[in-house]
Amino acid sequence: MTTTFITGANRSLGYETARRLIAAGHTVLLGARDERAGKLAADQLGARFVPIDVTDDASVAAAAADVEAHEGTLDVLVNNAGVHGPAGDPSALTGADVLAVMDVNVAGVVRATTAFLPLLQRSADPVIINVSSGMGSLEATHDPARPESTYLAPVYTASKAALTMLTTQYAKAFPHIRINAADPGYTATDFNGHSGPQTVTEGTDAIVALATEGPGHRSGRFVDRHEEISWS
């Protein structure tokens, strides 16, 4: 039985990822900051709720300790928790705006990864999946044929570019762990007012594929629901 921990899993992509992986036979630990929403989502799905706020060192440490006490090991960590931050004209953007987004989307991934590494290292096939975005791609945001080029989100895009590069660095540092980044694509979620053309099921295709592909696949990849994509 594969044990999988998903951060930010009480709604949208995280919730759908949990649903699909439970259907695939995974034991899913549903991580969420909001205890009420997290417990409700876990009950609906048949997952176990574990409270976690990825911006809080003590909360992340407590979540890892909880998993160690109950499961004793972890096979898959899905770093899904994220925030959007200010969109549009960056004229009034502040350092605090930037730090708030980076604290969740980048530092939060570092906190969770560090805390869960000892549990992942006990697995026969450890996997880390970082939910990044094509919005952090130079190529995608400069291609007028792609929706990523039409939307201005300075801090979110910067955070996802940082997360994708962070993924490559972790993949090099831990060759015994399969560490990859997933681009969900333009999916209808709370982030975009449900304007994306993809369903949440389509948006989780890349995440689920990485979580279920099994041993023998490469680390350090950036993939969407169709293929491996460029880092640029």
Backbone as numpy.savetxt, mean C-alpha at the origin, in Angstrom:
# Nx Ny Nz CAx CAy CAz Cx Cy Cz
-1.23 -21.88 5.03 -2.07 -20.69 5.03 -1.19 -19.45 5.03
-1.44 -18.54 4.10 -0.68 -17.30 4.00 -1.30 -16.24 4.90
-0.49 -15.63 5.74 -0.97 -14.58 6.64 -0.56 -13.22 6.08
-1.54 -12.37 5.89 -1.34 -11.08 5.22 -1.84 -9.94 6.08
-1.02 -8.92 6.24 -1.41 -7.71 6.97 -1.55 -6.57 5.97
-2.67 -5.87 6.02 -2.94 -4.76 5.10 -3.21 -3.50 5.90
-2.45 -2.45 5.67 -2.71 -1.18 6.35 -3.78 -0.39 5.59
-4.51 0.43 6.32 -5.55 1.25 5.69 -6.59 0.42 4.98
-7.03 -0.67 5.62 -7.84 -1.66 4.91 -9.33 -1.59 5.23
-9.77 -0.53 5.87 -11.18 -0.47 6.24 -12.08 0.03 5.11
-11.48 0.47 3.98 -12.30 0.96 2.87 -11.52 0.91 1.56
-12.22 1.18 0.48 -11.66 1.35 -0.85 -10.71 0.21 -1.25
-9.52 0.56 -1.75 -8.59 -0.44 -2.26 -8.15 -1.43 -1.19
-7.92 -0.95 0.02 -7.50 -1.84 1.09 -8.56 -2.86 1.44
-9.80 -2.42 1.51 -10.91 -3.32 1.82 -11.09 -4.36 0.73
-11.04 -3.92 -0.52 -11.22 -4.85 -1.63 -10.06 -5.84 -1.73
-8.85 -5.36 -1.44 -7.70 -6.26 -1.40 -7.91 -7.33 -0.34
-8.37 -6.92 0.83 -8.65 -7.87 1.91 -9.70 -8.89 1.48
-10.77 -8.41 0.88 -11.85 -9.31 0.45 -11.34 -10.36 -0.53
-10.56 -9.90 -1.50 -10.07 -10.82 -2.54 -9.06 -11.82 -1.99
-8.20 -11.36 -1.10 -7.20 -12.27 -0.56 -7.82 -13.29 0.40
-8.84 -12.90 1.12 -9.57 -13.86 1.95 -10.20 -14.92 1.05
-10.78 -14.49 -0.06 -11.37 -15.43 -1.02 -10.32 -16.36 -1.61
-9.07 -15.88 -1.69 -7.98 -16.69 -2.22 -7.36 -17.61 -1.17
-7.87 -17.53 0.06 -7.39 -18.43 1.10 -6.43 -17.84 2.10
-6.17 -16.53 2.02 -5.26 -15.89 2.96 -5.97 -15.65 4.30
-5.19 -15.72 5.37 -5.63 -15.19 6.66 -5.27 -13.71 6.65
-6.27 -12.85 6.67 -6.03 -11.42 6.53 -6.17 -10.70 7.87
-5.16 -9.91 8.18 -5.17 -9.03 9.33 -5.44 -7.63 8.81
-6.58 -7.09 9.18 -7.05 -5.82 8.63 -6.59 -4.69 9.53
-5.66 -3.89 9.04 -5.14 -2.77 9.80 -5.87 -1.49 9.46
-6.22 -0.72 10.48 -6.89 0.56 10.27 -6.67 1.45 11.48
-6.68 2.75 11.23 -6.51 3.72 12.31 -7.81 3.90 13.10
-8.94 3.90 12.38 -10.25 4.10 12.99 -10.76 2.77 13.53
-10.81 2.64 14.84 -11.15 1.36 15.46 -12.56 0.91 15.10
-13.52 1.82 15.14 -14.90 1.43 14.83 -15.02 0.94 13.40
-14.47 1.73 12.46 -14.55 1.36 11.05 -13.75 0.10 10.76
-12.61 -0.04 11.42 -11.78 -1.22 11.23 -12.46 -2.49 11.71
-13.06 -2.44 12.89 -13.75 -3.61 13.42 -14.95 -3.98 12.55
-15.69 -2.98 12.09 -16.84 -3.23 11.23 -16.40 -3.90 9.93
-15.35 -3.37 9.31 -14.86 -3.94 8.05 -14.37 -5.37 8.26
-13.64 -5.58 9.35 -13.11 -6.92 9.63 -14.24 -7.92 9.85
-15.27 -7.50 10.57 -16.41 -8.38 10.82 -17.13 -8.72 9.52
-17.26 -7.74 8.64 -17.94 -7.96 7.36 -17.17 -8.95 6.49
-15.86 -8.90 6.57 -15.02 -9.70 5.68 -14.60 -11.05 6.25
-14.62 -11.17 7.55 -14.08 -12.38 8.18 -12.59 -12.28 8.38
-12.12 -11.06 8.63 -10.71 -10.80 8.91 -10.54 -10.54 10.39
-9.30 -10.42 10.83 -9.02 -10.03 12.21 -8.54 -8.58 12.20
-9.19 -7.75 12.99 -8.82 -6.34 13.05 -7.62 -6.12 13.96
-6.66 -5.34 13.47 -5.51 -4.93 14.26 -5.38 -3.42 14.13
-5.54 -2.67 15.23 -5.43 -1.21 15.13 -4.01 -0.80 14.79
-3.89 0.17 13.86 -2.58 0.70 13.51 -2.73 2.09 12.92
-1.95 3.01 13.43 -1.81 4.35 12.86 -0.37 4.46 12.40
-0.17 4.47 11.08 1.19 4.40 10.56 2.01 5.66 10.82
1.38 6.70 11.34 2.13 7.91 11.70 2.60 7.89 13.15
2.26 6.84 13.88 2.54 6.77 15.31 3.44 5.56 15.58
4.67 5.82 16.00 5.63 4.74 16.26 5.09 3.72 17.26
4.47 4.19 18.32 3.96 3.29 19.36 2.83 2.43 18.82
1.96 3.01 18.01 0.85 2.26 17.43 1.36 1.17 16.49
2.35 1.50 15.68 2.91 0.52 14.75 3.60 -0.61 15.51
4.35 -0.26 16.53 5.01 -1.27 17.35 3.99 -2.17 18.04
2.90 -1.59 18.51 1.85 -2.37 19.17 1.18 -3.33 18.18
1.00 -2.88 16.94 0.40 -3.74 15.91 1.29 -4.93 15.62
2.58 -4.69 15.49 3.53 -5.79 15.24 3.55 -6.76 16.43
3.50 -6.22 17.64 3.48 -7.08 18.82 2.21 -7.91 18.88
1.10 -7.32 18.46 -0.17 -8.03 18.42 -0.10 -9.22 17.46
0.47 -8.99 16.28 0.59 -10.06 15.29 1.55 -11.15 15.79
2.62 -10.73 16.42 3.56 -11.71 16.96 2.88 -12.58 18.01
2.07 -11.97 18.86 1.40 -12.70 19.92 0.34 -13.66 19.40
-0.35 -13.27 18.32 -1.46 -14.09 17.83 -1.05 -15.04 16.70
-0.32 -14.54 15.72 0.04 -15.37 14.56 1.49 -15.87 14.60
2.37 -15.07 15.19 3.76 -15.47 15.35 4.62 -15.27 14.12
4.01 -15.01 13.00 4.76 -14.79 11.75 3.89 -13.99 10.79
4.50 -13.52 9.71 3.76 -12.78 8.69 4.36 -13.13 7.34
3.50 -13.38 6.36 3.96 -13.74 5.02 3.91 -12.57 4.05
2.87 -11.75 4.15 2.69 -10.64 3.21 2.33 -9.37 3.97
3.05 -8.29 3.69 2.72 -6.98 4.22 2.32 -6.09 3.04
1.11 -5.57 3.09 0.64 -4.65 2.06 0.57 -3.25 2.67
1.51 -2.40 2.27 1.54 -1.01 2.75 0.60 -0.19 1.87
-0.66 -0.14 2.30 -1.70 0.49 1.50 -2.14 1.85 2.04
-1.99 2.08 3.33 -2.47 3.33 3.93 -1.87 4.54 3.22
-2.72 5.51 2.91 -2.22 6.71 2.23 -3.20 7.86 2.33
-2.69 9.05 2.13 -3.52 10.25 2.10 -3.19 11.03 0.84
-4.11 11.90 0.46 -3.96 12.62 -0.80 -3.26 13.96 -0.65
-3.71 14.76 0.30 -3.11 16.08 0.48 -3.69 17.10 -0.49
-3.17 18.33 -0.47 -3.70 19.41 -1.30 -3.55 19.12 -2.80
-4.55 19.51 -3.55 -4.51 19.38 -5.00 -4.63 20.76 -5.63
-4.23 20.86 -6.89 -4.35 22.12 -7.61 -3.17 23.05 -7.40
-3.40 24.32 -7.58 -2.37 25.36 -7.52 -1.55 25.27 -6.23
-0.23 25.09 -6.34 0.60 24.94 -5.15 1.09 26.26 -4.55
0.54 27.39 -4.97 1.03 28.69 -4.52 1.01 28.83 -3.00
0.00 28.26 -2.36 -0.14 28.40 -0.91 0.32 27.17 -0.15
0.97 26.25 -0.84 1.43 25.02 -0.22 2.44 25.33 0.90
2.33 24.61 1.99 3.23 24.85 3.12 4.08 23.62 3.40
5.13 23.83 4.16 5.95 22.71 4.57 5.16 21.72 5.39
4.24 22.21 6.20 3.40 21.33 7.02 2.52 20.45 6.14
2.02 21.01 5.03 1.23 20.21 4.09 2.05 19.04 3.55
3.27 19.35 3.18 4.14 18.32 2.61 4.47 17.25 3.65
4.85 17.68 4.84 5.24 16.74 5.88 4.08 15.83 6.28
2.86 16.35 6.29 1.70 15.55 6.68 1.47 14.40 5.71
1.63 14.67 4.41 1.43 13.62 3.40 2.59 12.63 3.43
3.80 13.15 3.49 4.97 12.27 3.51 4.99 11.39 4.75
4.44 11.89 5.86 4.44 11.14 7.10 3.63 9.85 6.96
2.55 9.91 6.18 1.73 8.72 5.95 2.29 7.89 4.79
2.45 8.53 3.64 2.73 7.81 2.39 4.15 7.27 2.27
5.09 7.88 2.97 6.48 7.43 2.88 6.99 6.97 4.25
6.99 7.87 5.22 7.49 7.49 6.55 6.63 6.39 7.16
5.33 6.40 6.88 4.44 5.37 7.40 4.81 3.99 6.88
5.22 3.94 5.61 5.66 2.67 5.03 6.95 2.20 5.70
7.85 3.14 5.96 9.09 2.79 6.64 8.80 2.25 8.05
7.92 2.93 8.77 7.60 2.48 10.13 7.04 1.05 10.11
6.05 0.82 9.24 5.42 -0.49 9.19 6.40 -1.57 8.75
7.20 -1.25 7.75 8.16 -2.23 7.24 9.18 -2.60 8.31
9.72 -1.62 8.99 10.69 -1.88 10.05 10.08 -2.72 11.16
8.87 -2.40 11.55 8.23 -3.11 12.66 7.90 -4.56 12.31
7.51 -4.81 11.06 7.08 -6.15 10.68 8.19 -7.01 10.07
9.35 -6.42 9.83 10.46 -7.19 9.24 10.79 -8.47 10.02
10.91 -8.42 11.35 11.23 -9.66 12.08 10.21 -10.77 11.85
8.94 -10.41 11.72 7.90 -11.40 11.48 7.95 -11.91 10.06
8.23 -11.04 9.10 8.35 -11.45 7.70 9.54 -12.39 7.50
10.61 -12.14 8.24 11.81 -12.96 8.09 11.62 -14.38 8.61
10.53 -14.64 9.30 10.20 -15.99 9.73 9.44 -16.77 8.65
8.99 -16.07 7.62 8.19 -16.69 6.57 9.09 -17.41 5.56
8.56 -18.47 4.96 9.28 -19.18 3.90 9.27 -18.40 2.59
8.30 -17.50 2.43 8.19 -16.71 1.20 7.66 -15.32 1.55
8.50 -14.47 2.17 8.04 -13.16 2.60 7.86 -12.18 1.45
6.82 -11.37 1.54 6.46 -10.44 0.48 6.07 -9.09 1.09
6.56 -8.01 0.49 6.11 -6.66 0.84 5.59 -6.01 -0.44
4.40 -5.45 -0.37 3.80 -4.75 -1.51 3.52 -3.31 -1.08
4.13 -2.37 -1.77 3.89 -0.95 -1.49 2.93 -0.41 -2.55
1.81 0.14 -2.10 0.82 0.65 -3.04 1.24 2.06 -3.45
1.84 2.14 -4.62 2.33 3.40 -5.16 1.30 3.93 -6.16
1.76 4.63 -7.20 0.83 5.20 -8.17 1.57 5.67 -9.41
0.92 5.54 -10.55 1.44 6.14 -11.78 1.53 7.65 -11.68
0.84 8.23 -10.70 0.94 9.67 -10.48 2.34 10.08 -10.04
3.14 9.12 -9.61 4.52 9.42 -9.23 5.51 9.14 -10.34
5.02 8.88 -11.54 5.88 8.56 -12.68 6.10 9.77 -13.57
7.36 10.08 -13.87 7.66 11.19 -14.79 7.04 10.92 -16.16
7.17 9.68 -16.61 6.66 9.32 -17.93 5.15 9.51 -18.01
4.43 8.98 -17.02 2.98 9.05 -17.06 2.46 10.47 -16.92
3.08 11.27 -16.04 2.58 12.63 -15.82 2.98 13.60 -16.93
3.84 13.15 -17.85 4.19 13.99 -19.00 3.55 13.51 -20.30
2.79 12.43 -20.23 2.16 11.86 -21.43 0.73 12.39 -21.54
0.45 13.25 -22.52 -0.89 13.85 -22.62 -1.99 12.82 -22.89
-1.61 11.63 -23.28 -2.62 10.59 -23.54 -3.06 9.90 -22.25
-2.35 10.18 -21.16 -2.66 9.50 -19.90 -3.33 10.45 -18.91
-4.29 9.96 -18.12 -5.00 10.83 -17.18 -4.09 11.42 -16.11
-2.96 10.75 -15.81 -2.03 11.26 -14.80 -1.47 12.63 -15.18
-1.46 12.93 -16.48 -0.88 14.20 -16.95 -1.84 15.38 -16.80
-3.09 15.10 -16.49 -4.10 16.16 -16.47 -4.44 16.64 -15.07
-3.83 16.04 -14.06 -4.23 16.33 -12.69 -3.05 16.86 -11.89
-3.28 17.90 -11.12 -2.22 18.53 -10.35 -2.37 18.18 -8.87
-1.44 17.41 -8.36 -1.43 17.02 -6.95 0.01 16.96 -6.50
0.62 18.12 -6.23 2.07 18.21 -6.02 2.64 17.29 -4.95
1.98 17.23 -3.81 2.57 16.47 -2.71 2.30 14.98 -2.85
1.09 14.63 -3.27 0.76 13.23 -3.47 1.68 12.60 -4.51
1.86 13.27 -5.63 2.71 12.73 -6.69 4.15 12.58 -6.21
4.64 13.58 -5.48 6.00 13.52 -4.95 6.15 12.35 -3.97
5.13 12.13 -3.16 5.20 11.05 -2.17 5.23 9.69 -2.85
4.48 9.54 -3.94 4.45 8.25 -4.64 5.74 8.02 -5.43
6.33 9.07 -5.95 7.64 8.92 -6.59 8.66 8.46 -5.56
8.60 9.05 -4.37 9.51 8.65 -3.29 9.26 7.20 -2.87
8.00 6.80 -2.79 7.68 5.44 -2.37 8.16 4.41 -3.38
8.04 4.71 -4.66 8.51 3.78 -5.68 10.02 3.59 -5.57
10.76 4.69 -5.40 12.21 4.57 -5.24 12.56 3.87 -3.93
11.82 4.14 -2.89 12.04 3.45 -1.61 11.90 1.94 -1.80
10.95 1.55 -2.62 10.74 0.12 -2.89 11.98 -0.51 -3.50
12.59 0.17 -4.44 13.78 -0.40 -5.09 14.93 -0.54 -4.09
15.04 0.40 -3.20 16.12 0.37 -2.22 15.93 -0.78 -1.22
14.70 -0.98 -0.79 14.42 -2.09 0.11 14.63 -3.43 -0.60
14.26 -3.49 -1.87 14.45 -4.73 -2.63 15.93 -5.09 -2.72
16.79 -4.10 -2.88 18.23 -4.35 -2.91 18.77 -4.74 -1.54
18.21 -4.13 -0.52 18.72 -4.38 0.84 18.30 -5.75 1.38
17.14 -6.25 0.93 16.61 -7.51 1.46 16.30 -8.46 0.31
17.31 -9.04 -0.30 17.10 -9.90 -1.48 16.30 -11.17 -1.17
16.18 -11.53 0.10 15.42 -12.72 0.47 13.93 -12.42 0.63
13.55 -11.14 0.51 12.14 -10.75 0.58 11.74 -10.19 -0.78
10.60 -10.61 -1.30 10.12 -10.09 -2.58 9.38 -8.78 -2.31
9.99 -7.67 -2.72 9.47 -6.33 -2.40 9.18 -5.59 -3.70
7.91 -5.27 -3.92 7.50 -4.63 -5.17 6.49 -3.52 -4.91
6.32 -2.68 -5.92 5.35 -1.59 -5.85 4.23 -1.86 -6.85
3.01 -1.47 -6.48 1.85 -1.66 -7.34 1.23 -0.32 -7.67
0.86 -0.17 -8.93 0.09 1.00 -9.38 -1.34 0.54 -9.61
-2.28 0.96 -8.77 -3.67 0.54 -8.96 -4.29 1.07 -10.25
-3.80 2.21 -10.75 -4.44 2.86 -11.89 -5.54 3.80 -11.42
-6.17 4.46 -12.37 -7.18 5.48 -12.06 -8.49 4.78 -11.69
-8.67 4.61 -10.39 -9.76 3.81 -9.85 -10.76 4.68 -9.11
-12.01 4.35 -9.19 -13.05 5.09 -8.49 -12.96 4.84 -6.99
-12.41 5.80 -6.26 -12.27 5.69 -4.80 -12.63 7.02 -4.16
-12.60 7.04 -2.82 -12.87 8.28 -2.09 -11.84 9.36 -2.44
-10.62 8.94 -2.81 -9.55 9.88 -3.14 -9.95 10.84 -4.25
-10.67 10.33 -5.24 -10.98 11.15 -6.43 -12.48 11.37 -6.62
-13.23 11.25 -5.53 -14.67 11.44 -5.64 -15.33 10.39 -6.51
-14.71 9.21 -6.55 -15.22 8.07 -7.35 -15.34 8.42 -8.83
-14.38 9.20 -9.31 -14.39 9.62 -10.71 -13.60 8.69 -11.62
-12.77 7.82 -11.06 -11.93 6.95 -11.87 -12.76 5.95 -12.67
-12.28 5.58 -13.86 -13.03 4.65 -14.71 -12.94 3.19 -14.27
-11.95 2.86 -13.44 -11.80 1.48 -12.98 -12.61 1.22 -11.72
-13.08 0.00 -11.57 -13.71 -0.43 -10.33 -12.61 -0.71 -9.30
-13.00 -0.82 -8.03 -11.99 -1.14 -7.01 -11.43 -2.54 -7.22
-12.22 -3.42 -7.79 -11.70 -4.75 -8.09 -10.59 -4.66 -9.13
-10.81 -3.90 -10.19 -9.76 -3.70 -11.20 -8.56 -2.99 -10.58
-8.83 -2.05 -9.68 -7.75 -1.31 -9.04 -6.88 -2.14 -8.11
-7.39 -3.28 -7.68 -6.61 -4.15 -6.80 -5.96 -5.32 -7.55
-6.13 -5.39 -8.85 -5.57 -6.51 -9.62 -4.07 -6.66 -9.41
-3.34 -5.54 -9.49 -1.88 -5.61 -9.37 -1.47 -6.03 -7.96
-2.15 -5.52 -6.96 -1.82 -5.85 -5.57 -2.07 -7.34 -5.32
-3.22 -7.81 -5.73 -3.58 -9.21 -5.51 -2.62 -10.14 -6.27
-2.27 -9.75 -7.50 -1.33 -10.57 -8.28 0.01 -10.70 -7.57
0.51 -9.60 -7.02 1.79 -9.64 -6.32 1.70 -10.45 -5.02
0.54 -10.43 -4.39 0.36 -11.14 -3.13 0.17 -12.64 -3.32
-0.18 -13.06 -4.53 -0.51 -14.47 -4.76 0.38 -15.15 -5.78
1.38 -14.46 -6.32 2.17 -15.02 -7.42 3.10 -16.16 -6.99
3.47 -16.22 -5.73 4.31 -17.31 -5.25 5.79 -17.10 -5.50
6.63 -18.01 -5.01 8.08 -17.87 -5.12 8.56 -17.85 -6.57
9.77 -17.33 -6.75 10.41 -17.38 -8.05 10.27 -16.13 -8.89
9.52 -15.16 -8.43 9.35 -13.91 -9.18 10.33 -12.85 -8.67
10.60 -11.88 -9.52 11.62 -10.88 -9.20 11.11 -9.87 -8.17
12.08 -9.28 -7.50 11.82 -8.20 -6.57 12.18 -6.87 -7.25
11.75 -5.77 -6.65 12.10 -4.46 -7.17 11.33 -4.03 -8.39
10.15 -4.60 -8.61 9.34 -4.26 -9.78 8.28 -3.21 -9.44
7.81 -2.54 -10.49 6.67 -1.62 -10.41 5.66 -2.13 -11.42
4.50 -2.58 -10.95 3.56 -3.23 -11.85 2.17 -2.59 -11.75
1.47 -2.60 -12.89 0.06 -2.24 -12.87 -0.75 -3.49 -13.18
-2.02 -3.35 -13.45 -2.87 -4.53 -13.62 -2.61 -5.27 -14.93
-1.82 -4.66 -15.81 -1.55 -5.28 -17.10 -0.14 -5.82 -17.23
0.84 -5.12 -16.63 2.23 -5.46 -16.92 3.19 -4.76 -15.95
4.47 -5.12 -16.06 5.50 -4.37 -15.36 5.69 -3.06 -16.08
5.82 -1.97 -15.34 5.94 -0.65 -15.96 7.26 0.00 -15.59
7.58 1.03 -16.32 8.86 1.71 -16.16 8.89 2.48 -14.85
10.10 2.60 -14.30 10.30 3.42 -13.10 10.31 4.91 -13.41
10.53 5.26 -14.67 10.74 6.69 -14.99 9.49 7.53 -14.80
